[in-house]
Amino acid sequence: MKRFISTGATGLLFFLLASCVQDEAFFEYHSFQKSGWNREAAAIFSVDIDNTTDLFDISVEIRNNNDYSFRNIWLLVDFQSPGGNVRTDTIGMYLADVSGKWYGTGISLYSLTIPYKTAVRFPEKGAYTCFIRHGMSENPLKGISDVGLKVSKKINE
């Protein structure tokens, strides 16, 4: 009986994990020097898109450590299409709760996913370029070790 329950629980866990997996079209991190992230130094990502029919979710990935002095972060995101059109957005996100407990996963380096756009259809094939800069008052910004970009094919739920 225990083996049946164990097998059933394992199967259920596998099913739940498989249903949450998204098909990543792009996932990359840009790392910063220990001295900090300079406001003028954008993290630049080039995403090759050849699929103009499916929907995608786009997220920004942040890794911070205990040297980060703030509870939140402001990011300036420029997303340029292959044709040269640029969309500029400002993203504000909390990295910690009011008591200073970091969100995300990790012990001394914390990783957090920030949703940027959901259900996006790319209108043209080619290289899309994403520039991410910080919009915080501290410059250079200490405690952010990496910023990443993830583009995942949206899975029907």
Secondary structure, DSSP 8 states (H G I E B T S, - for coil): -HHHHHHHHHHHHHHHHHHH--EEEEEEEEE--TT-B-TT--EEEEEEE--SSS-EEEEEEEEEETT---SEEEEEEEEE-TTS-EEEEEEEEESB-TT--B-SB-SSEEEEEEEEEEEE--SS-EEEEEEEEE--SSSSB-SEEEEEEEEEE----
